[in-house]
Amino acid sequence: MTKKAIGVFDSGLGGLTILDALRRTLPHEDLIYFGDTANVPYGSKSKEAVTRLSLAIGRFLQEQNVKLIVAACNTASAQALGELKKQLSVPVMGVIEPGAAKAVSVTRNGHIAVLGTEGTVKSKAYPKAILKKKPNAQIIQQACPLFVPLVEENWTNKPAAQLIAREYLAPVLQSGADTVILGCTHYPVLKGVLANILGKKVTLVDSADTLAEAARVFLDKHHLAETKGKGRVTVYASDAPQRFKKLAQTLLADKISTVHLKKLL
Ligand code: DGL
């Protein structure tokens, strides 16, 4: 049987945090990553646009004969997962369900905060997924649009990151949430800054680790898991692959050797 890869996509760079988690959890799997650098950001786009772009990437990954597609982008998961599942023949997994399940399992007081892009917050995908599992949960959502450029500029250690995070987190602190979902690919990079402001009593739920674990469970359940050999990583970007490669080194534990250009539409 030929080895089939797992396809992973994001609006750009941030999904590499998911790729990294998949690589750690599933070291034998081949991974194909697609970053839609030509169309990033998705967070401020309409549902229609996000769906159209996600479907185009999904079809490309399907043509690469993948066995599973992971929508690593929270905005795409929140807005396009239904259509992706409907229109593609490969199973598709998003980051919302695993993140919501983890938050429900770790909260002690039932107060959960969701940090995400405008699009993710607007879709209410996280509150819906949380309430399905815990109907009496108290949920507060906070859009944090300035976090994405901070991460992309590698400014997470600058005072600006602290100042911006304090503003965004003020209502979260006030809400008494003991669990905060990092509902965007880029936010795990700011974990240190956020944890510092929120304090030790608040648990940060990182969608990267929860998604990787859900993918492992899925592959085991369907007898699709690779058990031998080191997995290979192939990376595509829809624009400026060299820039992508340079920025990727700040997000990934392991280096990537080549980023291929693959124009989307
Ligand atoms: N990847 C997006 C997400 O996780 C963040 C960046 C964007 O707005 O495209 O929601």
Residues whose N, C-alpha, C, O or C-beta is under 5 A from the ligand:
A	BS01	DGL	D10 S11 G14 V40 P41 Y42 G43 S44 A72 C73 N74 T75 T117 V148 G183 C184 T185
